[in-house]
Amino acid sequence: MRLSECLPEALCSRPAFPAASQAQNWEKVAGSKRNRYLFERLLQAAEAALTAEVPTLPASLFMEYTRNGNRNRFEQCYFRRRRQLTRLVLAECWERKGRFLDKIIDYLWDIAAEPTWCLPAHIRGHHDALPNEEIPTVDLFAAETGMTLAQVLELLGEQLTQQSQCLIEVLQSRILERVIAPAEITPFPFWWGEGRNNWTPWCCTNILGAARVVLATEPDRLRTLLLRLCQFGENYLDKYPTDGACNEGPTYWTVSPGIMTAFLEQLVLLGAEADKVYADARLRPMAEFIVDANLGGAWFVSFSDSSGKMLPPLQFCQRLGERLQSQKLLSFTARQLALLEEEPAGWETVFDWPLFNLLAWIFWLPEETPRVEEAAESKVVYYPVTELVFAQAPGLAFAAKGGHNRESHNHNDLGQFILMLAGEPLIVDLGSPEYSRDTFSANRFNSIITNSFGHNVPSFSGLGQCYGREFATRAVEFQEDGSSLRFTLDLVGAYPAELELKYCRRTLQLDLAAKHLLVEDDWASTRELTMQLPLFSAGSASRDGQGKILLHNGPARATLTLLSKNANCQCEPFVPEDLAVQKRWQCGLSRTEFTLAAATAGTLRWEIQAL
């Protein structure tokens, strides 16, 4: 059933969450130990915000993106405004004494006065360093700002109206002109309606959240916009990989299938039947992907622009588990919540979420964390369309990928793999770089973090893999018997034609019980080529005096043995220039470099054995 077919003839107008005036609803969620801890921290942050100035957003910060490519300094202030507003609003809803209202109004007034809600990096086709748009750009965060302000009106509209009716009118006007009206234009002016990636569900969810409040008294206009957003949602579902894998990586799953949950739940708020909204068979594998991409604990696969260690939006996982009747998701949510109780550092992610996400955390999660036993058996999962492999056994986790080199948030990394031992990363994917003007430009693959030289895949005579949909794997084979797996990919299609490669077969053989990995790269060319292969590992890498390399990261320990007689290797500490990667791998990194001398064919074989 298409999303538009789920809509009732007459739309309802139910709030997503209780208003602050509904004290009994807020008192009810106060019984949760998790929520009490959350609000203690939120109150502390809100009280600190009472005496602090609203962060300024001067024009000079906006212009930095055009001038020097830096986007972080502006974005830090931009998002700090919204985080502080969220904390003040939730503190007021929790306490209901009015002491945060004036500061909330300060933030609302200043955010409403911003020249644009769009990030500098997302304004396309504008050549000035400052924005002056005929049609406001609705990007991810303009839409999210609109939804946040609408949510404030839904929660605190009664109290804010008592302070200033003018404020209410200004906020409604800004949301209309900056988020809703641009999304109503025909032909539609923004690329994200095509459904290519996370922008579609992310923007649609937030636009709907804004429109559901601001257009509550205009049901016909709301329905027309809703039908358009549903079509965009269908475009997204139609283009999503049919095996359910998120080729943008787990970090972007949170704002792709994850945020889609908030869109679907708003359809239910508007009167659609939940059973019909969630009837699409494509939703379950999309939702459960985040479980398979978990490598244990807080570690997730860091392919594409993903971060490795993260806290997924468990409120969305819980709701998806309930709606789709997925015990896999419900058990995963329970395990992750239990982990959060043991490792409070994960809470820092929660405090930074936008308002809707925090409200869903408060109201959608179970009051007490269900106790679920950690699965001890081995499991292997293969996604045949995206060519992703995930495997786990006690004390071991493994992931590998094929695919093509024009995936969303692509890195040129066909054949890349990750290995964890004893709950810690050992062979790593460096993850996403610090975003700058170059990150999503023609210069993207100048960075070692995104090009193939920053991944454990071969290069030949100084040339690595290329970017583009045509640069893809060939002759992919996957076999597994429960205790071992074999993943073979011909990577020849990923390399430039000038190398004249005939084939470049990578074979990964993993014995889960023995914790043994064998890697073989077999290639041939009509030209004489040298071959290089970098291997990035967490912690230290050092020779043991017997021809082996000891890899060591805390409890994760293994030996690396080079099996090809005509190959050489050396290892050294690796200090990335990228600040985001430095911060992510504070345990330190090492790089082991394999080389094969010039030849027209060669085979590089090596193995890793856990200690």
C-alpha positions as CSV (number, residue, x, y, z in Angstrom):
1,M,0.0,0.0,0.0
2,R,1.4,3.4,-1.0
3,L,1.7,5.9,1.8
4,S,-0.8,8.3,0.3
5,E,-3.4,5.5,0.3
6,C,-3.1,5.2,4.1
7,L,-4.5,8.6,4.7
8,P,-8.0,9.0,6.0
9,E,-10.5,11.2,4.2
10,A,-10.5,13.7,7.0
11,L,-7.2,14.4,8.7
12,C,-7.0,14.5,12.5
13,S,-5.0,17.1,14.4
14,R,-3.5,15.3,17.3
15,P,-0.3,16.6,19.1
16,A,2.8,14.4,18.9
17,F,3.5,14.8,22.6
18,P,1.6,16.2,25.6
19,A,1.7,20.0,26.1
20,A,3.4,21.3,29.2
21,S,0.0,22.2,30.7
22,Q,-0.9,18.4,30.8
23,A,1.0,18.0,34.0
24,Q,-0.2,14.4,34.6
25,N,1.4,13.2,31.4
26,W,4.8,14.7,32.4
27,E,4.5,13.3,35.9
28,K,3.8,9.9,34.5
29,V,7.1,9.8,32.5
30,A,8.9,11.1,35.6
31,G,8.7,7.6,37.1
32,S,11.4,6.3,34.8
33,K,14.9,6.3,36.3
34,R,16.2,7.0,32.8
35,N,14.0,10.1,32.4
36,R,14.9,11.3,35.9
37,Y,18.6,11.2,35.0
38,L,17.9,12.9,31.7
39,F,16.0,15.8,33.2
40,E,18.5,16.3,36.0
41,R,21.1,16.9,33.4
42,L,18.7,19.0,31.2
43,L,17.8,21.2,34.2
44,Q,21.5,21.8,34.9
45,A,22.1,22.8,31.3
46,A,19.0,25.0,31.2
47,E,19.9,26.8,34.5
48,A,23.4,27.5,33.0
49,A,21.7,28.9,29.9
50,L,19.6,31.3,32.0
51,T,22.7,33.5,32.7
52,A,24.5,33.0,29.4
53,E,24.1,35.1,26.3
54,V,22.4,33.6,23.3
55,P,25.3,32.5,21.0
56,T,25.8,35.0,18.2
57,L,25.9,34.2,14.5
58,P,27.8,37.1,12.9
59,A,28.0,37.5,9.1
60,S,31.8,36.8,9.3
61,L,31.2,33.3,10.6
62,F,28.7,32.6,7.7
63,M,31.2,33.9,5.2
64,E,34.0,31.5,6.4
65,Y,32.5,28.7,4.2
66,T,33.0,30.7,1.1
67,R,36.3,32.3,2.2
68,N,38.3,29.3,3.5
69,G,36.0,26.3,3.4
70,N,35.5,26.0,7.2
71,R,31.9,25.1,8.1
72,N,32.4,24.0,11.7
73,R,32.7,27.4,13.4
74,F,29.4,28.7,12.1
75,E,27.7,25.3,12.6
76,Q,28.8,25.0,16.2
77,C,27.1,28.3,17.1
78,Y,24.1,27.5,14.9
79,F,23.5,24.1,16.5
80,R,24.3,25.4,20.0
81,R,21.4,27.9,19.7
82,R,19.0,25.0,18.9
83,R,20.4,22.7,21.6
84,Q,20.1,25.4,24.2
85,L,16.5,26.1,23.2
86,T,15.6,22.4,23.4
87,R,17.1,22.1,26.9
88,L,15.2,25.2,28.1
89,V,11.9,24.1,26.6
90,L,12.2,20.6,28.1
91,A,13.2,22.0,31.5
92,E,10.1,24.3,31.4
93,C,7.9,21.3,30.5
94,W,9.3,19.3,33.3
95,E,9.3,22.0,36.0
96,R,6.3,24.1,34.8
97,K,7.1,27.2,37.0
98,G,7.7,29.7,34.2
99,R,11.3,30.5,35.2
100,F,12.7,29.5,31.8
101,L,10.1,31.3,29.6
102,D,11.9,34.6,29.1
103,K,15.1,32.8,28.0
104,I,13.1,30.6,25.7
105,I,11.6,33.7,24.1
106,D,15.1,35.2,23.7
107,Y,16.1,32.1,21.7
108,L,12.9,32.0,19.7
109,W,13.2,35.7,18.8
110,D,16.9,35.4,17.7
111,I,16.3,32.2,15.7
112,A,13.3,33.8,14.0
113,A,15.6,36.7,13.0
114,E,18.3,34.7,11.4
115,P,18.6,35.7,7.7
116,T,18.3,32.0,6.7
117,W,17.9,28.7,8.5
118,C,19.9,26.9,5.8
119,L,23.6,26.1,6.5
120,P,26.1,27.9,4.4
121,A,27.3,24.5,2.9
122,H,23.8,23.8,1.6
123,I,23.0,26.9,-0.3
124,R,23.4,25.9,-3.9
125,G,23.9,28.2,-6.9
126,H,24.5,31.3,-4.7
127,H,27.8,33.0,-5.4
128,D,27.8,35.6,-2.7
129,A,29.3,34.9,0.7
130,L,26.0,35.9,2.4
131,P,22.5,34.6,1.6
132,N,19.9,36.7,-0.2
133,E,17.6,34.0,-1.6
134,E,14.5,34.7,-3.7
135,I,13.2,31.2,-2.7
136,P,14.5,30.2,0.8
137,T,16.5,26.9,0.6
138,V,14.8,24.1,2.5
139,D,17.8,22.0,3.6
140,L,18.0,19.4,6.4
141,F,18.4,22.0,9.1
142,A,16.0,24.7,7.8
143,A,13.4,22.0,7.9
144,E,14.5,20.8,11.3
145,T,14.4,24.3,12.7
146,G,10.9,24.7,11.4
147,M,9.8,21.5,13.1
148,T,11.6,22.5,16.4
149,L,9.8,25.8,16.5
150,A,6.5,24.2,15.7
151,Q,7.1,21.7,18.4
152,V,7.7,24.5,20.9
153,L,4.4,26.0,19.9
154,E,2.7,22.7,20.5
155,L,4.3,22.2,23.9
156,L,4.3,25.8,25.3
157,G,1.9,27.7,23.0
158,E,-0.5,28.5,25.9
159,Q,2.3,30.0,28.1
160,L,4.0,31.9,25.2
161,T,0.7,33.4,24.0
162,Q,0.2,34.8,27.5
163,Q,3.6,36.6,27.1
164,S,3.2,37.8,23.5
165,Q,0.7,37.0,20.7
166,C,3.1,38.8,18.4
167,L,5.8,36.2,19.0
168,I,3.4,33.4,18.1
169,E,2.5,35.2,14.8
170,V,6.2,35.8,14.0
171,L,7.1,32.2,14.5
172,Q,4.2,30.9,12.5
173,S,5.0,33.4,9.7
174,R,8.7,32.4,9.6
175,I,7.9,28.7,9.5
176,L,5.4,29.3,6.6
177,E,7.8,31.4,4.5
178,R,11.0,29.4,5.2
179,V,9.8,25.8,5.3
180,I,6.2,25.2,4.2
181,A,5.7,27.7,1.3
182,P,9.0,26.7,-0.5
183,A,7.9,23.0,-0.2
184,E,4.6,23.8,-1.9
185,I,6.2,25.3,-5.1
186,T,5.4,23.6,-8.4
187,P,7.6,22.5,-10.0
188,F,9.3,21.4,-6.9
189,P,12.6,23.4,-6.6
190,F,14.8,21.0,-4.5
191,W,16.6,17.9,-5.5
192,W,15.9,15.9,-2.4
193,G,12.3,15.2,-3.6
194,E,13.8,12.6,-5.9
195,G,14.4,10.2,-2.9
196,R,18.1,9.6,-3.5
197,N,19.4,9.5,0.1
198,N,18.8,10.5,3.7
199,W,17.8,14.1,2.8
200,T,14.4,12.9,1.6
201,P,13.0,11.3,4.8
202,W,14.9,13.8,7.0
203,C,13.4,16.8,5.2
204,C,10.0,15.3,4.8
205,T,9.7,14.4,8.4
206,N,10.6,17.9,9.6
207,I,8.4,19.7,7.1
208,L,5.5,17.5,8.1
209,G,6.2,18.3,11.7
210,A,6.1,22.0,11.0
211,A,3.0,21.8,8.7
212,R,1.1,19.6,11.1
213,V,1.1,22.4,13.7
214,V,1.1,25.6,11.5
215,L,-1.5,24.3,9.0
216,A,-3.7,22.7,11.6
217,T,-6.5,25.2,10.7
218,E,-6.0,24.7,6.9
219,P,-6.7,21.0,6.4
220,D,-7.0,21.2,2.6
221,R,-3.6,22.9,2.3
222,L,-2.1,20.4,4.8
223,R,-3.5,17.5,2.8
224,T,-2.0,18.8,-0.5
225,L,1.4,19.2,1.0
226,L,1.1,15.8,2.8
227,L,0.4,14.1,-0.5
228,R,3.5,15.6,-2.0
229,L,5.6,14.5,1.0
230,C,4.2,11.0,0.8
231,Q,5.2,10.9,-2.9
232,F,8.7,11.9,-2.0
233,G,8.7,9.2,0.7
234,E,7.7,6.6,-1.9
235,N,10.5,7.9,-4.2
236,Y,12.9,7.2,-1.3
237,L,11.5,3.7,-0.7
238,D,11.7,2.9,-4.4
239,K,15.3,3.9,-4.7
240,Y,16.4,2.3,-1.4
241,P,18.5,-0.9,-1.9
242,T,16.1,-3.8,-2.1
243,D,18.1,-5.9,0.5
244,G,17.4,-3.3,3.1
245,A,21.0,-2.2,3.7
246,C,21.8,1.4,4.3
247,N,24.8,2.1,1.9
248,E,25.3,5.5,3.6
249,G,26.5,3.7,6.8
250,P,25.0,3.2,10.2
251,T,25.5,6.9,11.3
252,Y,23.3,8.0,8.4
253,W,20.8,5.1,9.0
254,T,19.8,7.2,12.1
255,V,18.5,10.0,9.8
256,S,17.4,7.7,7.0
257,P,15.2,4.7,8.0
258,G,15.6,5.9,11.6
259,I,14.0,9.3,11.0
260,M,11.5,7.8,8.6
261,T,9.9,6.4,11.8
262,A,9.0,9.9,12.8
263,F,7.4,10.6,9.4
264,L,5.3,7.4,9.6
265,E,4.3,8.1,13.2
266,Q,3.0,11.6,12.2
267,L,0.8,9.9,9.5
268,V,-0.7,7.9,12.4
269,L,-1.2,11.2,14.3
270,L,-3.1,12.5,11.3
271,G,-5.5,9.6,11.4
272,A,-3.8,6.9,9.3
273,E,-4.1,3.3,10.6
274,A,-0.7,2.1,11.9
275,D,-1.1,-1.4,10.5
276,K,-1.5,0.1,7.0
277,V,1.3,2.7,7.4
278,Y,3.8,-0.1,8.4
279,A,2.4,-2.7,6.0
280,D,5.1,-2.2,3.4
281,A,7.4,-5.3,3.4
282,R,10.4,-3.1,2.6
283,L,10.4,-1.5,6.0
284,R,11.4,-4.5,8.1
285,P,14.8,-5.2,6.5
286,M,15.5,-1.5,6.4
287,A,14.8,-1.2,10.1
288,E,16.7,-4.3,11.2
289,F,19.9,-3.3,9.3
290,I,21.1,-1.3,12.3
291,V,21.1,-4.5,14.4
292,D,23.3,-6.3,11.9
293,A,25.6,-3.3,11.5
294,N,26.3,-3.4,15.2
295,L,29.7,-5.0,15.9
296,G,29.1,-5.3,19.7
297,G,28.5,-2.8,22.4
298,A,28.6,0.7,21.1
299,W,30.7,-0.2,18.1
300,F,29.1,-0.1,14.6
301,V,30.5,-0.5,11.1
302,S,32.3,2.6,10.1
303,F,31.9,2.3,6.3
304,S,31.0,5.4,4.3
305,D,30.8,8.6,6.4
306,S,30.1,6.7,9.6
307,S,31.7,7.2,13.0
308,G,32.3,3.7,14.4
309,K,31.2,4.2,18.0
310,M,27.8,5.7,18.4
311,L,24.4,5.6,20.2
312,P,21.6,4.9,17.7
313,P,18.2,6.5,18.2
314,L,16.8,3.8,20.4
315,Q,13.4,5.5,20.6
316,F,13.0,4.9,16.9
317,C,14.3,1.4,17.2
318,Q,11.8,0.7,19.9
319,R,8.9,2.1,17.9
320,L,9.9,0.2,14.8
321,G,10.3,-3.0,16.8
322,E,6.7,-2.5,18.2
323,R,5.1,-1.6,14.9
324,L,6.9,-4.2,12.8
325,Q,6.7,-6.9,15.6
326,S,10.4,-7.3,15.3
327,Q,11.9,-9.1,18.4
328,K,15.3,-8.5,16.8
329,L,14.9,-4.8,17.1
330,L,13.3,-4.9,20.5
331,S,16.1,-7.1,21.9
332,F,18.7,-4.8,20.3
333,T,17.1,-1.7,21.9
334,A,17.0,-3.4,25.3
335,R,20.7,-4.3,25.0
336,Q,21.7,-0.9,24.0
337,L,19.7,0.7,26.8
338,A,21.4,-1.6,29.3
339,L,24.8,-0.6,27.8
340,L,23.9,3.0,28.3
341,E,23.4,2.4,32.0
342,E,26.9,0.9,32.2
343,E,28.6,3.6,30.0
344,P,27.1,7.0,30.8
345,A,29.3,8.6,28.1
346,G,26.7,7.7,25.6
347,W,24.3,10.2,27.2
348,E,26.2,13.1,25.6
349,T,24.7,12.1,22.3
350,V,21.2,12.1,23.7
351,F,21.6,15.7,25.1
352,D,22.5,16.9,21.6
353,W,19.4,15.5,19.8
354,P,16.8,17.9,18.3
355,L,13.6,18.5,20.3
356,F,11.4,15.9,18.6
357,N,13.9,13.1,19.0
358,L,14.3,13.9,22.7
359,L,10.6,13.9,23.2
360,A,10.4,10.5,21.5
361,W,13.1,9.3,23.8
362,I,11.1,10.4,26.8
363,F,7.7,9.2,25.8
364,W,8.3,6.2,23.5
365,L,10.9,4.1,25.4
366,P,9.7,1.6,28.0
367,E,9.8,2.9,31.6
368,E,12.1,0.1,32.7
369,T,14.8,-1.5,30.5
370,P,13.8,-5.1,29.7
371,R,16.5,-7.6,30.5
372,V,17.7,-9.5,27.5
373,E,20.4,-12.1,27.4
374,E,23.3,-11.3,25.1
375,A,23.3,-13.7,22.1
376,A,26.3,-16.0,22.5
377,E,26.0,-17.9,19.2
378,S,27.7,-17.1,16.0
379,K,25.9,-15.3,13.2
380,V,26.6,-14.4,9.6
381,V,24.5,-12.0,7.6
382,Y,25.0,-11.2,3.9
383,Y,23.3,-8.4,2.0
384,P,23.4,-9.5,-1.7
385,V,22.4,-6.2,-3.4
386,T,24.8,-3.9,-1.5
387,E,27.3,-6.7,-1.0
388,L,27.8,-6.2,2.7
389,V,28.9,-9.0,5.0
390,F,28.5,-9.0,8.8
391,A,29.7,-11.8,11.1
392,Q,29.9,-12.2,14.8
393,A,31.0,-14.8,17.2
394,P,32.0,-14.6,20.9
395,G,35.0,-12.3,21.1
396,L,35.0,-11.5,17.3
397,A,33.2,-9.2,14.9
398,F,33.8,-8.8,11.2
399,A,32.5,-6.7,8.3
400,A,33.3,-6.4,4.6
401,K,31.9,-4.6,1.6
402,G,31.7,-4.6,-2.1
403,G,29.2,-2.6,-4.1
404,H,30.2,0.4,-6.3
405,N,32.0,3.6,-5.9
406,R,29.1,6.0,-6.2
407,E,27.1,5.1,-3.2
408,S,25.8,7.9,-1.1
409,H,28.6,9.2,1.2
410,N,30.9,7.1,-0.9
411,H,34.5,6.2,0.0
412,N,36.5,4.5,-2.8
413,D,36.7,1.4,-0.7
414,L,35.5,-1.7,-2.6
415,G,36.9,-4.8,-0.8
416,Q,37.3,-3.0,2.6
417,F,37.0,-5.0,5.8
418,I,36.9,-4.5,9.6
419,L,37.9,-6.9,12.3
420,M,37.2,-6.6,16.1
421,L,38.5,-8.9,18.8
422,A,37.7,-9.1,22.5
423,G,35.2,-6.2,22.1
424,E,37.7,-3.8,20.7
425,P,38.5,-2.6,17.1
426,L,41.7,-4.1,15.6
427,I,41.6,-3.7,11.8
428,V,39.7,-0.5,11.3
429,D,38.0,1.7,8.8
430,L,39.0,5.3,9.6
431,G,35.4,6.5,9.1
432,S,34.1,9.9,8.2
433,P,36.4,13.0,7.8
434,E,35.8,16.4,9.3
435,Y,33.3,18.1,7.0
436,S,34.5,21.1,5.0
437,R,33.9,22.8,1.7
438,D,35.9,20.0,0.0
439,T,34.0,17.1,1.5
440,F,31.1,17.2,-0.9
441,S,32.9,18.7,-3.9
442,A,35.1,17.6,-6.8
443,N,37.9,17.6,-4.3
444,R,36.3,14.9,-2.0
445,F,38.7,12.2,-3.0
446,N,41.9,14.2,-2.5
447,S,41.6,13.1,1.1
448,I,43.2,9.9,2.3
449,I,40.2,9.4,4.5
450,T,37.9,9.0,1.5
451,N,40.1,7.8,-1.3
452,S,41.3,4.2,-1.5
453,F,44.8,4.9,-0.1
454,G,43.1,5.3,3.3
455,H,41.5,1.8,3.1
456,N,42.9,-1.7,3.2
457,V,42.5,-2.3,-0.6
458,P,45.2,-2.6,-3.2
459,S,46.7,0.2,-5.3
460,F,48.9,-0.3,-8.4
461,S,51.9,1.9,-9.4
462,G,50.5,4.7,-7.3
463,L,46.9,4.5,-8.7
464,G,44.0,3.6,-6.6
465,Q,40.3,3.0,-7.1
466,C,38.1,5.5,-9.0
467,Y,34.9,7.3,-8.2
468,G,31.7,6.6,-10.2
469,R,28.9,4.1,-10.6
470,E,30.7,2.2,-13.3
471,F,33.6,1.5,-10.9
472,A,32.0,-1.6,-9.3
473,T,32.8,-5.2,-8.2
474,R,32.4,-8.1,-10.5
475,A,32.0,-11.9,-10.0
476,V,31.1,-11.6,-6.3
477,E,30.7,-14.9,-4.5
478,F,29.7,-15.5,-0.9
479,Q,29.6,-18.8,1.0
480,E,29.1,-19.6,4.7
481,D,28.4,-22.6,6.8
482,G,27.8,-21.1,10.2
483,S,31.3,-21.3,11.5
484,S,33.2,-19.9,8.6
485,L,32.7,-17.7,5.5
486,R,34.3,-17.0,2.2
487,F,33.8,-13.7,0.4
488,T,35.3,-13.3,-3.1
489,L,35.2,-10.1,-5.2
490,D,36.9,-9.2,-8.5
491,L,37.9,-5.5,-7.9
492,V,39.2,-5.0,-11.4
493,G,36.3,-2.8,-12.3
494,A,37.2,-0.3,-9.5
495,Y,40.5,0.7,-11.1
496,P,41.4,3.0,-14.0
497,A,41.6,1.4,-17.5
498,E,45.2,2.6,-17.9
499,L,46.4,-0.1,-15.4
500,E,45.3,-2.7,-18.0
501,L,44.3,-5.1,-15.2
502,K,42.9,-8.4,-16.4
503,Y,41.6,-9.3,-12.9
504,C,42.1,-8.3,-9.3
505,R,40.4,-10.9,-7.1
506,R,40.2,-10.4,-3.4
507,T,39.3,-13.4,-1.2
508,L,38.5,-13.1,2.5
509,Q,38.2,-16.3,4.5
510,L,37.2,-16.1,8.1
511,D,37.0,-19.0,10.6
512,L,34.8,-17.7,13.4
513,A,35.6,-20.4,15.8
514,A,39.4,-20.2,15.4
515,K,39.3,-16.4,15.0
516,H,41.5,-16.7,12.0
517,L,41.3,-14.4,8.9
518,L,43.1,-15.2,5.6
519,V,43.3,-12.4,3.0
520,E,44.4,-13.0,-0.6
521,D,44.7,-10.5,-3.4
522,D,45.4,-12.1,-6.8
523,W,45.9,-9.9,-9.9
524,A,47.3,-9.8,-13.4
525,S,47.8,-7.0,-16.0
526,T,49.2,-6.6,-19.5
527,R,51.6,-4.0,-17.9
528,E,54.3,-4.4,-15.3
529,L,52.9,-2.9,-12.1
530,T,53.9,-2.6,-8.5
531,M,51.3,-3.3,-5.8
532,Q,50.8,-1.6,-2.5
533,L,48.3,-2.3,0.2
534,P,47.9,-0.3,3.5
535,L,46.4,-1.8,6.6
536,F,45.1,0.5,9.3
537,S,44.9,-0.9,12.8
538,A,43.9,0.5,16.2
539,G,46.6,0.6,18.8
540,S,50.1,-0.6,18.1
541,A,51.7,-2.8,15.4
542,S,55.3,-4.1,16.0
543,R,57.5,-6.9,14.8
544,D,58.0,-9.8,17.2
545,G,61.5,-10.8,15.9
546,Q,60.2,-14.0,14.3
547,G,58.8,-12.5,11.1
548,K,55.4,-11.8,12.5
549,I,53.7,-8.5,13.4
550,L,51.9,-8.2,16.7
551,L,48.7,-6.1,16.6
552,H,47.6,-4.9,20.0
553,N,44.7,-2.7,21.1
554,G,43.9,-3.3,24.8
555,P,42.5,-6.8,25.1
556,A,42.4,-7.2,21.3
557,R,45.6,-9.0,20.4
558,A,46.6,-10.9,17.2
559,T,49.5,-11.9,15.0
560,L,49.8,-10.9,11.4
561,T,51.8,-13.2,9.2
562,L,52.9,-12.4,5.6
563,L,52.6,-15.6,3.6
564,S,53.8,-14.4,0.2
565,K,57.5,-14.9,-0.1
566,N,58.0,-12.1,-2.7
567,A,56.3,-9.4,-0.6
568,N,57.6,-6.9,1.9
569,C,55.8,-5.1,4.7
570,Q,56.6,-2.4,7.2
571,C,54.6,-1.0,10.1
572,E,54.7,2.4,11.8
573,P,52.4,4.7,13.9
574,F,49.9,6.6,11.8
575,V,48.8,10.1,12.8
576,P,46.0,11.3,10.6
577,E,45.8,15.0,9.7
578,D,42.1,15.0,9.9
579,L,40.8,16.2,13.3
580,A,37.7,14.1,13.3
581,V,39.7,10.9,12.7
582,Q,42.2,11.9,15.4
583,K,39.4,12.4,17.9
584,R,37.7,9.1,16.9
585,W,40.8,7.0,17.3
586,Q,42.4,8.3,20.5
587,C,43.7,4.8,21.2
588,G,46.2,5.5,18.4
589,L,46.5,4.1,14.9
590,S,49.2,2.1,13.1
591,R,49.7,1.5,9.4
592,T,51.2,-1.7,8.0
593,E,52.2,-1.3,4.4
594,F,52.5,-4.3,2.1
595,T,54.4,-4.1,-1.3
596,L,55.0,-6.4,-4.2
597,A,57.8,-5.6,-6.7
598,A,57.1,-4.7,-10.3
599,A,55.5,-7.6,-12.2
600,T,52.7,-8.4,-14.6
601,A,51.0,-10.6,-12.1
602,G,51.1,-11.2,-8.4
603,T,49.5,-12.7,-5.3
604,L,49.6,-11.1,-1.8
605,R,48.5,-13.5,0.9
606,W,48.6,-12.8,4.7
607,E,46.7,-14.0,7.7
608,I,45.6,-12.7,11.1
609,Q,45.3,-15.0,14.1
610,A,43.8,-13.9,17.4
611,L,45.9,-14.5,20.5
